[in-house]
Amino acid sequence: MNEHQNISGRIEPQDNPNGSAWAALLAASIGGLVFGIATDLSECSPRAAKLLLWYRPAGSLSGVAGVAILIWVVVWAALFVLWRGKRIANGRILMAIILAVGGAAIVATFPPFYELLGG
């Protein structure tokens, strides 16, 4: 195990596990992407909007948020179990997070993309 001295002078192992933190970040970005996709689907498809109508006063937003939260929790739990106690390479996970968050931003907020779907 490689060790290094931190600012306080304590010696700590360099290969601290970071899997649970990366699991939380990646799951949140995937949940955001699902939220954007579900929003566009509910706006572009009356059938999808009807399926996502879980609570009438909130409209299809109730199902959109519910699906996104459900996917977020499932992905977080699965990744946490797989990655806890492990050291995960930052580069690939960070790229996946950037792509998911960027994709969510484009899907959920970029009007030309929305118009392609017929909104």
Sine and cosine of phi, psi and omega as CSV:
sin_phi,cos_phi,sin_psi,cos_psi,sin_omega,cos_omega
0.00,0.00,0.78,-0.63,0.04,-1.00
-0.98,0.19,0.60,-0.80,0.01,-1.00
-0.80,-0.61,0.44,-0.90,0.08,-1.00
-0.60,-0.80,0.34,-0.94,-0.02,-1.00
-0.99,-0.13,0.80,-0.60,0.01,-1.00
-1.00,0.04,-0.04,-1.00,-0.09,-1.00
-0.87,0.50,-0.60,0.80,-0.03,-1.00
-0.97,0.24,-0.09,1.00,0.01,-1.00
1.00,-0.08,-0.14,0.99,0.03,-1.00
-0.97,0.26,0.57,-0.82,0.07,-1.00
-0.99,-0.10,0.81,-0.58,-0.02,-1.00
-0.79,-0.61,0.46,-0.89,0.07,-1.00
-0.92,0.39,0.62,-0.79,0.01,-1.00
-0.98,0.21,-0.44,0.90,-0.08,-1.00
-1.00,-0.10,0.80,0.60,0.08,-1.00
-0.89,0.46,0.66,-0.75,0.04,-1.00
-0.92,0.40,0.67,-0.75,0.02,-1.00
-0.77,-0.64,0.13,0.99,-0.09,-1.00
-0.87,0.50,-0.66,0.75,-0.04,-1.00
-0.92,0.39,-0.57,0.82,0.05,-1.00
-0.93,0.37,-0.71,0.71,0.03,-1.00
-0.91,0.42,-0.56,0.83,0.05,-1.00
-0.88,0.48,-0.70,0.72,0.00,-1.00
-0.90,0.43,-0.69,0.72,-0.02,-1.00
-0.92,0.39,-0.70,0.72,-0.01,-1.00
-0.92,0.38,-0.65,0.76,0.02,-1.00
-0.89,0.46,-0.65,0.76,0.02,-1.00
-0.90,0.43,-0.65,0.76,0.01,-1.00
-0.93,0.36,-0.60,0.80,0.07,-1.00
-0.92,0.40,-0.65,0.76,0.07,-1.00
-0.87,0.50,-0.64,0.76,0.06,-1.00
-0.90,0.43,-0.64,0.77,0.04,-1.00
-0.90,0.43,-0.68,0.73,0.04,-1.00
-0.89,0.46,-0.63,0.78,0.04,-1.00
-0.87,0.50,-0.72,0.70,0.01,-1.00
-0.89,0.45,-0.70,0.71,0.01,-1.00
-0.90,0.43,-0.71,0.70,-0.01,-1.00
-0.90,0.43,-0.59,0.81,0.05,-1.00
-0.88,0.47,-0.75,0.66,0.01,-1.00
-0.89,0.45,-0.66,0.75,0.03,-1.00
-0.88,0.48,-0.68,0.74,-0.02,-1.00
-0.93,0.37,-0.49,0.87,0.01,-1.00
-0.99,0.15,-0.47,0.88,-0.08,-1.00
-0.99,-0.12,-0.32,0.95,-0.08,-1.00
-0.79,-0.61,0.90,-0.43,0.05,-1.00
-0.86,0.51,-0.56,0.83,0.01,-1.00
-0.91,0.40,-0.70,0.72,0.03,-1.00
-0.90,0.43,-0.65,0.76,0.02,-1.00
-0.87,0.48,-0.62,0.78,0.01,-1.00
-0.93,0.38,-0.65,0.76,0.03,-1.00
-0.91,0.41,-0.51,0.86,-0.04,-1.00
-1.00,-0.02,0.08,1.00,0.04,-1.00
-1.00,0.09,1.00,0.04,-0.04,-1.00
-1.00,-0.07,-0.43,0.90,-0.03,-1.00
-0.59,-0.81,0.96,-0.29,-0.18,-0.98
-0.79,0.62,-0.71,0.70,-0.01,-1.00
-0.87,0.50,-0.47,0.88,0.00,-1.00
-1.00,-0.03,-0.23,0.97,-0.03,-1.00
0.96,0.29,-0.41,-0.91,-0.06,-1.00
-0.94,0.35,-0.24,0.97,0.04,-1.00
-0.87,0.50,-0.50,0.87,0.02,-1.00
-0.89,0.46,-0.68,0.74,0.03,-1.00
-0.96,0.27,-0.60,0.80,0.04,-1.00
-0.86,0.52,-0.77,0.64,0.00,-1.00
-0.91,0.40,-0.65,0.76,0.00,-1.00
-0.88,0.47,-0.70,0.71,0.02,-1.00
-0.90,0.44,-0.71,0.71,0.00,-1.00
-0.88,0.48,-0.68,0.73,0.01,-1.00
-0.92,0.39,-0.66,0.75,0.02,-1.00
-0.88,0.47,-0.73,0.69,0.03,-1.00
-0.89,0.46,-0.69,0.73,0.01,-1.00
-0.84,0.54,-0.75,0.66,-0.05,-1.00
-0.92,0.40,-0.68,0.73,-0.01,-1.00
-0.90,0.43,-0.72,0.69,0.01,-1.00
-0.90,0.43,-0.68,0.74,0.01,-1.00
-0.88,0.48,-0.72,0.70,-0.01,-1.00
-0.89,0.45,-0.70,0.71,-0.02,-1.00
-0.90,0.43,-0.73,0.68,0.00,-1.00
-0.92,0.40,-0.60,0.80,0.03,-1.00
-0.87,0.49,-0.71,0.70,0.00,-1.00
-0.89,0.45,-0.65,0.76,-0.02,-1.00
-0.95,0.31,-0.59,0.80,-0.19,-0.98
-0.96,-0.29,-0.15,0.99,-0.05,-1.00
-0.87,0.49,0.66,-0.75,0.01,-1.00
0.97,0.25,0.09,1.00,-0.03,-1.00
-0.93,-0.37,0.39,-0.92,0.10,-1.00
-0.99,-0.12,0.90,-0.43,-0.05,-1.00
-0.98,-0.20,0.69,-0.72,0.04,-1.00
-0.90,0.44,0.81,-0.59,-0.11,-0.99
-0.93,0.36,-0.60,0.80,-0.15,-0.99
-0.86,0.51,-0.78,0.63,-0.04,-1.00
-0.92,0.39,-0.67,0.74,-0.01,-1.00
-0.92,0.39,-0.67,0.74,0.02,-1.00
-0.88,0.47,-0.65,0.76,0.04,-1.00
-0.90,0.44,-0.66,0.75,0.04,-1.00
-0.89,0.45,-0.64,0.77,0.03,-1.00
-0.91,0.42,-0.70,0.71,0.01,-1.00
-0.88,0.48,-0.69,0.73,0.01,-1.00
-0.91,0.42,-0.66,0.75,0.00,-1.00
-0.93,0.38,-0.70,0.72,0.00,-1.00
-0.93,0.36,-0.67,0.74,0.05,-1.00
-0.89,0.45,-0.67,0.75,0.05,-1.00
-0.89,0.45,-0.65,0.76,0.03,-1.00
-0.89,0.46,-0.66,0.75,0.00,-1.00
-0.90,0.44,-0.67,0.74,0.00,-1.00
-0.93,0.36,-0.73,0.68,-0.05,-1.00
-0.91,0.42,-0.67,0.74,-0.13,-0.99
-1.00,0.06,-0.42,0.91,-0.17,-0.99
-0.78,-0.63,-0.13,0.99,-0.10,-0.99
-1.00,-0.06,0.96,-0.29,-0.10,-0.99
-0.82,0.58,-0.66,0.75,0.02,-1.00
-0.87,0.50,-0.57,0.82,0.05,-1.00
-0.92,0.38,-0.70,0.71,0.02,-1.00
-0.87,0.50,-0.66,0.75,-0.01,-1.00
-0.92,0.39,-0.50,0.87,0.08,-1.00
-0.87,0.49,-0.53,0.85,0.00,-1.00
-0.99,0.13,-0.08,1.00,0.05,-1.00
0.99,-0.11,0.31,0.95,-0.03,-1.00
-0.99,0.14,0.00,0.00,0.00,0.00
